[in-house]
Amino acid sequence: MKNIVRLDLYNQDGYSRGRSGIVVLLWWLVQGSLFRFSLHNMYGWRRFLLKLFGARIGAGVRVRSTARFTYPWKVSIGEHSWVGDYAEFYSLDSIEVGAHCVVSQQAYLCTGSHRMDDPNFGLITKPIVLKDGAWVASRSFVYPGVTIHEMGVVGACSTVTKDVGAGEVHIGSPARFKKYRFEDKR
């Protein structure tokens, strides 16, 4: 077979986690203990921990204790946004969440993947942006490089591979336009 994946040749020398290995390890320890086992209503405590590790977090943000952040210093969350239980911010690249957004339980925001046509499985990263008022519903998967525009909605269990327009509702796998969020947008 001519083309074969060679994972033994994989390297990510050109990739930067943005902090030293010690800081990454410290974050993983804090996230797995002080963050994870904080009480339900300790939103201020979790905001503090995220900010301590470089996340930009607005006032009134509510992050559940089971949410996970790979590299919080690559995350920005605008004021009064919510992050649900077991939401995953796979932040190999930046994730920008606007104000008054919802990232529901078990949603997965994925900024990294690999080149399938590269025998060395090269790393690819692209940012994800959720504009003000966007909502990513439960168990949805958002691909690297996607922008969900103002008041855009991703329906539950959807796979988002392309941008969602302002005020649009996209559902399915792959997610496709279904309707406008508000009737007056027609």
N, CA, C and O of each residue as an XYZ file, in Angstrom:
744
protein
N       0.854     -1.181      0.000
C       0.000      0.000      0.000
C       0.894      1.236      0.000
O       1.771      1.384      0.851
N       0.659      2.116     -0.963
C       1.527      3.281     -1.138
C       1.345      4.310     -0.018
O       2.316      4.705      0.628
N       0.101      4.743      0.211
C      -0.169      5.732      1.252
C      -0.595      5.030      2.535
O      -1.544      4.246      2.554
N       0.114      5.326      3.577
C      -0.195      4.736      4.876
C       0.002      5.808      5.942
O       0.924      6.619      5.858
N      -0.852      5.804      6.919
C      -0.713      6.764      8.011
C       0.462      6.337      8.873
O       0.578      5.172      9.254
N       1.330      7.289      9.176
C       2.526      7.032      9.986
C       2.448      7.872     11.255
O       3.071      8.930     11.342
N       1.688      7.403     12.235
C       1.537      8.153     13.475
C       2.847      8.267     14.252
O       2.998      9.167     15.078
N       3.783      7.377     13.999
C       5.076      7.485     14.659
C       5.868      8.697     14.175
O       6.836      9.099     14.819
N       5.464      9.283     13.044
C       6.124     10.475     12.516
C       5.392     11.772     12.876
O       5.834     12.864     12.520
N       4.275     11.637     13.582
C       3.493     12.815     13.958
C       4.307     13.717     14.886
O       4.974     13.247     15.808
N       4.236     15.015     14.622
C       4.792     15.984     15.565
C       3.996     17.271     15.422
O       3.392     17.541     14.385
N       4.012     18.034     16.460
C       3.309     19.316     16.416
C       4.254     20.437     16.811
O       3.916     21.318     17.601
N       5.446     20.378     16.239
C       6.466     21.385     16.533
C       6.004     22.798     16.225
O       6.425     23.738     16.899
N       5.151     22.973     15.228
C       4.681     24.303     14.863
C       3.499     24.786     15.681
O       3.021     25.899     15.461
N       3.009     23.977     16.627
C       1.836     24.337     17.417
C       2.259     24.829     18.801
O       3.183     24.286     19.407
N       1.570     25.864     19.294
C       1.826     26.373     20.637
C       0.559     26.282     21.479
O      -0.501     26.766     21.080
N       0.679     25.665     22.634
C      -0.453     25.616     23.568
C      -0.695     26.981     24.202
O      -1.753     27.210     24.788
N       0.259     27.879     24.093
C       0.093     29.233     24.608
C       0.621     29.431     26.020
O       0.732     30.569     26.476
N       0.940     28.383     26.705
C       1.510     28.434     28.056
C       2.489     27.270     28.205
O       2.502     26.348     27.389
N       3.292     27.324     29.237
C       4.277     26.264     29.485
C       3.588     24.972     29.921
O       2.430     24.981     30.339
N       4.304     23.887     29.821
C       3.791     22.586     30.261
C       3.387     22.583     31.721
O       2.431     21.904     32.096
N       4.100     23.332     32.554
C       3.779     23.413     33.986
C       2.418     24.074     34.193
O       1.623     23.609     35.010
N       2.144     25.155     33.459
C       0.860     25.849     33.574
C      -0.271     24.956     33.076
O      -1.337     24.899     33.688
N      -0.037     24.257     31.964
C      -1.044     23.333     31.435
C      -1.365     22.266     32.477
O      -2.535     21.994     32.744
N      -0.352     21.672     33.056
C      -0.551     20.640     34.078
C      -1.274     21.199     35.296
O      -2.171     20.551     35.837
N      -0.894     22.387     35.727
C      -1.546     23.023     36.869
C      -3.029     23.265     36.575
O      -3.880     23.016     37.429
N      -3.338     23.754     35.358
C      -4.745     23.948     34.991
C      -5.512     22.629     35.053
O      -6.615     22.577     35.597
N      -4.933     21.568     34.501
C      -5.632     20.274     34.503
C      -5.904     19.805     35.936
O      -6.954     19.227     36.216
N      -4.951     20.056     36.840
C      -5.158     19.686     38.249
C      -6.259     20.529     38.894
O      -7.111     20.002     39.608
N      -6.238     21.840     38.640
C      -7.253     22.735     39.206
C      -8.634     22.412     38.627
O      -9.623     22.343     39.358
N      -8.688     22.215     37.307
C      -9.967     21.892     36.679
C     -10.541     20.577     37.199
O     -11.754     20.458     37.370
N      -9.688     19.598     37.450
C     -10.133     18.292     37.926
C     -10.468     18.242     39.405
O     -10.950     17.221     39.895
N     -10.220     19.326     40.120
C     -10.484     19.314     41.566
C     -11.281     20.549     41.991
O     -12.499     20.470     42.154
N     -10.612     21.678     42.171
C     -11.266     22.891     42.683
C     -12.421     23.361     41.799
O     -13.448     23.816     42.304
N     -12.253     23.252     40.503
C     -13.301     23.657     39.557
C     -14.416     22.610     39.536
O     -15.586     22.934     39.742
N     -14.051     21.381     39.291
C     -15.004     20.282     39.092
C     -15.871     20.023     40.311
O     -17.060     19.739     40.168
N     -15.311     20.113     41.491
C     -16.057     19.761     42.704
C     -16.612     20.971     43.445
O     -16.977     20.872     44.617
N     -16.675     22.111     42.763
C     -17.298     23.286     43.390
C     -18.818     23.103     43.383
O     -19.368     22.398     42.536
N     -19.474     23.739     44.326
C     -20.922     23.591     44.470
C     -21.671     24.239     43.303
O     -21.148     25.114     42.614
N     -22.882     23.792     43.108
C     -23.720     24.207     41.978
C     -23.725     25.716     41.744
O     -23.503     26.162     40.619
N     -23.970     26.497     42.773
C     -24.144     27.949     42.601
C     -22.854     28.755     42.750
O     -22.915     29.971     42.928
N     -21.707     28.120     42.684
C     -20.428     28.824     42.854
C     -19.898     29.346     41.511
O     -18.745     29.103     41.152
N     -20.747     30.059     40.783
C     -20.360     30.593     39.469
C     -19.213     31.595     39.576
O     -18.317     31.617     38.732
N     -19.248     32.420     40.618
C     -18.176     33.393     40.822
C     -16.828     32.718     41.015
O     -15.816     33.189     40.496
N     -16.808     31.631     41.749
C     -15.580     30.869     41.997
C     -15.025     30.315     40.678
O     -13.828     30.419     40.411
N     -15.894     29.732     39.867
C     -15.435     29.168     38.598
C     -14.995     30.270     37.630
O     -14.039     30.083     36.879
N     -15.682     31.412     37.642
C     -15.211     32.557     36.827
C     -13.812     32.965     37.274
O     -12.932     33.215     36.451
N     -13.618     33.031     38.602
C     -12.314     33.408     39.148
C     -11.221     32.447     38.673
O     -10.156     32.885     38.240
N     -11.480     31.148     38.753
C     -10.472     30.166     38.340
C     -10.157     30.276     36.853
O      -8.993     30.210     36.457
N     -11.179     30.441     36.034
C     -10.947     30.600     34.597
C     -10.127     31.858     34.312
O      -9.199     31.828     33.505
N     -10.470     32.953     34.971
C      -9.717     34.203     34.785
C      -8.282     34.056     35.284
O      -7.352     34.579     34.669
N      -8.101     33.352     36.389
C      -6.769     33.120     36.941
C      -5.854     32.459     35.912
O      -4.645     32.694     35.896
N      -6.447     31.630     35.054
C      -5.678     30.944     34.021
C      -5.789     31.619     32.651
O      -5.476     31.008     31.629
N      -6.234     32.879     32.633
C      -6.143     33.682     31.424
C      -7.390     33.796     30.572
O      -7.369     34.491     29.557
N      -8.481     33.134     30.951
C      -9.720     33.288     30.181
C     -10.259     34.693     30.382
O     -10.083     35.288     31.446
N     -10.914     35.219     29.364
C     -11.575     36.519     29.462
C     -13.061     36.232     29.667
O     -13.751     35.770     28.758
N     -13.536     36.516     30.869
C     -14.893     36.143     31.276
C     -15.653     37.388     31.696
O     -15.191     38.142     32.554
N     -16.828     37.610     31.090
C     -17.647     38.767     31.395
C     -18.455     38.602     32.669
O     -18.525     37.515     33.243
N     -19.059     39.691     33.098
C     -19.885     39.692     34.306
C     -21.091     38.786     34.112
O     -21.654     38.705     33.021
N     -21.477     38.108     35.180
C     -22.690     37.310     35.183
C     -22.619     36.006     34.403
O     -23.642     35.348     34.217
N     -21.434     35.619     33.942
C     -21.290     34.356     33.213
C     -21.532     33.198     34.172
O     -21.059     33.208     35.308
N     -22.272     32.205     33.701
C     -22.572     31.013     34.499
C     -21.984     29.792     33.801
O     -22.439     29.385     32.732
N     -20.971     29.222     34.428
C     -20.319     28.024     33.901
C     -20.548     26.904     34.898
O     -20.227     27.044     36.078
N     -21.097     25.802     34.432
C     -21.335     24.646     35.298
C     -20.006     23.953     35.620
O     -19.051     24.014     34.846
N     -19.974     23.306     36.762
C     -18.725     22.717     37.259
C     -18.212     21.568     36.406
O     -17.022     21.257     36.454
N     -19.081     20.930     35.624
C     -18.647     19.804     34.795
C     -18.194     20.228     33.401
O     -17.748     19.389     32.618
N     -18.301     21.518     33.078
C     -17.794     21.999     31.786
C     -16.280     21.845     31.768
O     -15.628     21.909     32.809
N     -15.727     21.641     30.574
C     -14.283     21.424     30.455
C     -13.673     22.390     29.448
O     -14.252     22.673     28.399
N     -12.499     22.884     29.792
C     -11.757     23.836     28.964
C     -10.341     23.301     28.786
O      -9.616     23.145     29.769
N      -9.934     23.019     27.556
C      -8.591     22.494     27.328
C      -7.548     23.538     27.708
O      -6.678     23.277     28.539
N      -7.633     24.717     27.102
C      -6.713     25.817     27.413
C      -7.539     27.079     27.651
O      -7.896     27.760     26.690
N      -7.848     27.407     28.895
C      -8.737     28.546     29.162
C      -8.184     29.880     28.666
O      -8.962     30.793     28.388
N      -6.886     30.015     28.549
C      -6.285     31.272     28.082
C      -6.604     31.520     26.606
O      -6.293     32.594     26.091
N      -7.211     30.566     25.917
C      -7.631     30.757     24.531
C      -9.150     30.941     24.422
O      -9.717     30.838     23.334
N      -9.806     31.214     25.566
C     -11.270     31.318     25.608
C     -11.697     32.706     26.074
O     -11.107     33.285     26.986
N     -12.738     33.222     25.424
C     -13.362     34.474     25.810
C     -14.870     34.245     25.859
O     -15.451     33.719     24.909
N     -15.510     34.643     26.973
C     -16.960     34.481     27.123
C     -17.541     35.817     27.571
O     -17.151     36.360     28.604
N     -18.473     36.335     26.786
C     -19.091     37.629     27.061
C     -20.089     37.577     28.208
O     -20.483     36.504     28.664
N     -20.485     38.750     28.660
C     -21.322     38.875     29.855
C     -22.658     38.137     29.714
O     -23.273     38.093     28.649
N     -23.065     37.569     30.836
C     -24.353     36.891     31.016
C     -24.553     35.687     30.101
O     -25.689     35.327     29.793
N     -23.468     35.066     29.665
C     -23.579     33.832     28.884
C     -23.578     32.633     29.817
O     -23.103     32.712     30.950
N     -24.111     31.531     29.331
C     -24.210     30.300     30.116
C     -23.470     29.167     29.416
O     -23.497     29.047     28.191
N     -22.802     28.334     30.228
C     -22.134     27.135     29.731
C     -22.652     25.968     30.547
O     -22.480     25.932     31.766
N     -23.291     25.005     29.874
C     -23.978     23.907     30.539
C     -23.076     22.766     30.972
O     -21.878     22.734     30.691
N     -23.710     21.825     31.674
C     -23.015     20.632     32.159
C     -22.365     19.853     31.020
O     -22.973     19.629     29.974
N     -21.129     19.451     31.243
C     -20.347     18.623     30.332
C     -20.107     19.273     28.964
O     -19.738     18.586     28.011
N     -20.313     20.575     28.862
C     -19.929     21.265     27.628
C     -18.406     21.198     27.517
O     -17.696     21.285     28.519
N     -17.924     21.045     26.306
C     -16.484     20.886     26.083
C     -15.976     22.001     25.188
O     -16.453     22.180     24.068
N     -14.998     22.754     25.694
C     -14.316     23.789     24.923
C     -12.935     23.234     24.564
O     -11.973     23.419     25.309
N     -12.846     22.560     23.428
C     -11.579     21.995     22.980
C     -10.808     23.114     22.292
O     -10.794     23.233     21.067
N     -10.175     23.922     23.119
C      -9.618     25.211     22.710
C      -8.145     25.131     22.306
O      -7.291     25.777     22.913
N      -7.860     24.335     21.281
C      -6.509     24.345     20.724
C      -6.255     25.663     20.015
O      -5.109     26.094     19.885
N      -7.329     26.305     19.553
C      -7.307     27.634     18.951
C      -8.309     28.463     19.751
O      -8.896     27.960     20.709
N      -8.512     29.708     19.378
C      -9.389     30.564     20.183
C     -10.862     30.185     20.029
O     -11.312     29.777     18.959
N     -11.593     30.332     21.129
C     -13.044     30.199     21.138
C     -13.570     31.488     21.742
O     -13.300     31.804     22.901
N     -14.334     32.238     20.929
C     -14.902     33.504     21.372
C     -16.413     33.362     21.448
O     -17.077     33.119     20.441
N     -16.946     33.517     22.652
C     -18.389     33.445     22.883
C     -18.842     34.844     23.257
O     -18.286     35.456     24.169
N     -19.843     35.353     22.563
C     -20.324     36.702     22.815
C     -21.151     36.796     24.085
O     -21.165     35.877     24.904
N     -21.839     37.919     24.237
C     -22.707     38.155     25.397
C     -24.052     37.462     25.187
O     -24.529     37.322     24.061
N     -24.647     37.033     26.294
C     -25.988     36.440     26.298
C     -26.087     35.214     25.399
O     -27.115     34.995     24.757
N     -25.031     34.419     25.350
C     -25.018     33.174     24.576
C     -25.275     31.988     25.490
O     -25.081     32.066     26.703
N     -25.714     30.892     24.889
C     -25.886     29.638     25.624
C     -25.130     28.547     24.889
O     -25.317     28.342     23.690
N     -24.267     27.844     25.627
C     -23.635     26.620     25.156
C     -24.197     25.532     26.065
O     -23.762     25.381     27.206
N     -25.162     24.778     25.553
C     -25.917     23.824     26.372
C     -25.101     22.591     26.731
O     -23.978     22.397     26.266
N     -25.706     21.769     27.571
C     -25.041     20.579     28.091
C     -24.578     19.659     26.967
O     -25.281     19.426     25.984
N     -23.379     19.152     27.155
C     -22.699     18.212     26.267
C     -22.411     18.763     24.870
O     -22.081     17.995     23.966
N     -22.530     20.065     24.680
C     -22.106     20.652     23.401
C     -20.583     20.562     23.315
O     -19.891     20.652     24.329
N     -20.074     20.385     22.111
C     -18.638     20.233     21.906
C     -18.184     21.269     20.885
O     -18.559     21.209     19.714
N     -17.374     22.217     21.341
C     -16.787     23.230     20.467
C     -15.356     22.795     20.178
O     -14.496     22.856     21.057
N     -15.102     22.360     18.960
C     -13.837     21.711     18.606
C     -13.023     22.575     17.651
O     -13.417     22.764     16.501
N     -11.901     23.097     18.113
C     -11.064     23.954     17.269
C      -9.902     23.208     16.619
O      -9.088     23.828     15.935
N      -9.805     21.901     16.815
C      -8.671     21.170     16.263
C      -9.067     19.872     15.596
O     -10.024     19.207     15.993
N      -8.303     19.528     14.571
C      -8.478     18.251     13.885
C      -7.146     17.877     13.237
O      -6.100     18.426     13.584
N      -7.196     16.949     12.304
C      -5.979     16.495     11.632
C      -6.214     16.420     10.131
O      -7.341     16.242      9.669
N      -5.137     16.557      9.387
C      -5.208     16.470      7.917
C      -5.357     15.006      7.528
O      -4.449     14.201      7.735
N      -6.512     14.669      6.963
C      -6.729     13.266      6.601
C      -5.898     12.835      5.399
O      -5.670     11.642      5.203
N      -5.439     13.801      4.585
C      -4.630     13.470      3.405
C      -3.132     13.508      3.690
O      -2.317     13.396      2.773
N      -2.779     13.663      4.943
C      -1.373     13.740      5.356
C      -0.986     12.440      6.066
O      -1.552     12.130      7.115
N      -0.049     11.682      5.528
C       0.351     10.432      6.176
C       0.871     10.636      7.610
O       0.868      9.704      8.414
N       1.321     11.875      7.922
C       1.808     12.166      9.276
C       0.724     12.738     10.168
O       0.997     13.100     11.312
N      -0.540     12.830      9.654
C      -1.705     13.224     10.447
C      -1.546     14.615     11.038
O      -1.865     14.838     12.206
N      -1.049     15.560     10.228
C      -0.757     16.926     10.677
C      -1.932     17.628     11.350
O      -3.079     17.493     10.926
N      -1.629     18.368     12.390
C      -2.629     19.096     13.171
C      -3.137     20.316     12.413
O      -2.363     21.037     11.782
N      -4.453     20.538     12.482
C      -5.097     21.732     11.921
C      -5.888     22.380     13.057
O      -6.619     21.695     13.772
N      -5.746     23.690     13.225
C      -6.580     24.401     14.203
C      -7.201     25.624     13.539
O      -6.582     26.280     12.701
N      -8.446     25.916     13.934
C      -9.146     27.103     13.465
C     -10.043     27.592     14.599
O     -10.587     26.780     15.348
N     -10.203     28.899     14.734
C     -11.030     29.442     15.823
C     -12.523     29.196     15.605
O     -12.974     28.961     14.485
N     -13.267     29.257     16.692
C     -14.726     29.210     16.672
C     -15.230     30.508     17.285
O     -14.694     30.981     18.287
N     -16.278     31.088     16.668
C     -16.861     32.334     17.167
C     -18.370     32.154     17.312
O     -19.044     31.711     16.382
N     -18.888     32.500     18.482
C     -20.326     32.597     18.721
C     -20.614     34.063     18.989
O     -20.143     34.627     19.976
N     -21.386     34.672     18.110
C     -21.717     36.093     18.270
C     -22.826     36.251     19.314
O     -23.435     35.265     19.731
N     -23.083     37.482     19.729
C     -24.051     37.773     20.792
C     -25.386     37.072     20.557
O     -25.938     37.101     19.457
N     -25.889     36.444     21.617
C     -27.199     35.817     21.587
C     -27.251     34.453     20.931
O     -28.330     33.868     20.835
N     -26.125     33.925     20.477
C     -26.114     32.607     19.835
C     -26.411     31.512     20.853
O     -26.143     31.657     22.046
N     -26.969     30.417     20.355
C     -27.305     29.278     21.210
C     -26.887     27.989     20.515
O     -27.344     27.689     19.412
N     -26.013     27.231     21.171
C     -25.617     25.905     20.715
C     -26.302     24.919     21.646
O     -25.934     24.804     22.815
N     -27.302     24.206     21.129
C     -28.126     23.328     21.967
C     -27.401     22.021     22.312
O     -26.319     21.733     21.800
N     -28.021     21.261     23.178
C     -27.450     20.039     23.752
C     -26.889     19.077     22.710
O     -27.478     18.850     21.653
N     -25.734     18.525     23.050
C     -25.061     17.473     22.291
C     -24.705     17.851     20.855
O     -24.536     16.976     20.005
N     -24.593     19.133     20.586
C     -24.187     19.571     19.252
C     -22.668     19.584     19.147
O     -21.961     19.746     20.141
N     -22.184     19.412     17.921
C     -20.754     19.443     17.638
C     -20.499     20.578     16.653
O     -21.094     20.631     15.577
N     -19.599     21.491     17.042
C     -19.250     22.623     16.192
C     -17.821     22.430     15.685
O     -16.880     22.310     16.470
N     -17.677     22.403     14.358
C     -16.391     22.182     13.696
C     -15.452     23.385     13.838
O     -15.896     24.507     14.084
N     -14.144     23.133     13.678
C     -13.179     24.229     13.649
C     -13.506     25.230     12.542
O     -13.894     24.843     11.439
N     -13.347     26.509     12.844
C     -13.515     27.558     11.862
C     -14.934     28.074     11.693
O     -15.165     28.957     10.866
N     -15.889     27.553     12.447
C     -17.292     27.944     12.299
C     -17.584     29.213     13.093
O     -17.076     29.410     14.197
N     -18.424     30.074     12.496
C     -18.970     31.237     13.196
C     -20.481     31.078     13.261
O     -21.127     30.818     12.246
N     -21.037     31.234     14.442
C     -22.480     31.262     14.622
C     -22.819     32.723     14.895
O     -22.476     33.271     15.943
N     -23.492     33.334     13.944
C     -23.731     34.778     13.989
C     -24.800     35.149     15.007
O     -25.423     34.277     15.613
N     -25.009     36.449     15.190
C     -25.907     36.987     16.204
C     -27.252     36.271     16.196
O     -27.897     36.144     15.155
N     -27.661     35.807     17.365
C     -28.950     35.159     17.600
C     -29.131     33.867     16.813
O     -30.245     33.350     16.730
N     -28.054     33.336     16.232
C     -28.127     32.058     15.524
C     -28.321     30.920     16.506
O     -27.880     30.995     17.653
N     -28.991     29.855     16.048
C     -29.283     28.695     16.891
C     -28.838     27.426     16.179
O     -29.080     27.242     14.986
N     -28.185     26.560     16.937
C     -27.847     25.220     16.480
C     -28.723     24.268     17.274
O     -28.624     24.210     18.500
N     -29.587     23.514     16.584
C     -30.509     22.598     17.253
C     -29.790     21.444     17.924
O     -28.646     21.131     17.595
N     -30.470     20.818     18.865
C     -29.911     19.704     19.630
C     -29.400     18.599     18.712
O     -30.007     18.289     17.687
N     -28.287     18.020     19.097
C     -27.671     16.870     18.413
C     -27.259     17.173     16.971
O     -27.188     16.259     16.149
N     -26.992     18.413     16.659
C     -26.593     18.803     15.307
C     -25.075     18.798     15.150
O     -24.337     18.905     16.130
N     -24.626     18.673     13.916
C     -23.212     18.739     13.567
C     -23.033     19.943     12.648
O     -23.524     19.951     11.519
N     -22.324     20.961     13.140
C     -22.207     22.222     12.412
C     -20.863     22.280     11.702
O     -19.809     22.352     12.335
N     -20.921     22.247     10.367
C     -19.701     22.277      9.565
C     -19.510     23.607      8.855
O     -18.423     23.898      8.356
N     -20.588     24.436      8.809
C     -20.537     25.728      8.122
C     -21.156     26.801      9.002
O     -21.900     26.500      9.936
N     -20.849     28.038      8.702
C     -21.374     29.165      9.484
C     -22.897     29.154      9.541
O     -23.572     28.712      8.611
N     -23.418     29.652     10.659
C     -24.856     29.829     10.861
C     -25.123     31.328     10.786
O     -24.503     32.107     11.510
N     -26.038     31.731      9.917
C     -26.338     33.142      9.719
C     -27.067     33.760     10.899
O     -27.617     33.053     11.743
N     -27.066     35.077     10.949
C     -27.732     35.813     12.024
C     -29.217     35.454     12.067
O     -29.913     35.514     11.054
N     -29.688     35.080     13.258
C     -31.098     34.775     13.459
C     -31.570     33.478     12.840
O     -32.764     33.183     12.885
N     -30.680     32.698     12.265
C     -31.065     31.443     11.629
C     -31.021     30.281     12.609
O     -30.228     30.283     13.551
N     -31.873     29.294     12.383
C     -31.873     28.041     13.142
C     -31.415     26.946     12.187
O     -32.009     26.739     11.129
N     -30.345     26.245     12.575
C     -29.818     25.138     11.776
C     -29.919     23.865     12.605
O     -29.592     23.856     13.792
N     -30.380     22.783     11.963
C     -30.504     21.509     12.664
C     -30.015     20.374     11.775
O     -29.942     20.515     10.555
N     -29.684     19.260     12.392
C     -29.332     18.046     11.669
C     -27.852     17.778     11.627
O     -27.042     18.482     12.231
N     -27.519     16.716     10.880
C     -26.137     16.291     10.760
C     -25.872     15.891      9.304
O     -26.203     14.770      8.916
N     -25.299     16.756      8.505
C     -24.806     18.081      8.879
C     -25.962     19.072      9.048
O     -27.028     18.925      8.449
N     -25.717     20.074      9.875
C     -26.749     21.071     10.165
C     -27.068     21.876      8.913
O     -26.181     22.281      8.161
N     -28.364     22.093      8.715
C     -28.850     22.885      7.580
C     -29.901     23.874      8.080
O     -30.531     23.670      9.117
N     -30.070     24.948      7.313
C     -31.059     25.960      7.666
C     -32.441     25.320      7.767
O     -32.856     24.573      6.881
N     -33.154     25.623      8.864
C     -34.525     25.135      9.063
C     -35.522     26.287      9.017
O     -36.543     26.207      8.333
N     -35.220     27.361      9.749
C     -36.129     28.503      9.811
C     -35.396     29.658     10.468
O     -34.233     29.538     10.853
N     -36.094     30.776     10.588
C     -35.558     31.904     11.335
C     -36.007     31.793     12.789
O     -37.106     31.320     13.078
N     -35.152     32.231     13.686
C     -35.446     32.172     15.120
C     -36.654     33.015     15.481
O     -37.481     32.607     16.296
N     -36.757     34.171     14.886
C     -37.849     35.091     15.168
C     -38.639     35.324     13.885
O     -38.047     35.529     12.826
N     -39.926     35.298     13.964
C     -40.797     35.428     12.799
C     -40.555     36.712     12.018
O     -40.681     36.714     10.793
N     -40.212     37.804     12.696
C     -40.054     39.092     12.007
C     -38.829     39.141     11.094
O     -38.617     40.151     10.423
N     -38.026     38.092     11.047
C     -36.824     38.063     10.206
C     -37.131     37.626      8.782
O     -36.255     37.718      7.923
N     -38.334     37.158      8.501
C     -38.672     36.657      7.168
C     -38.641     37.730      6.131
O     -38.904     37.463      4.958
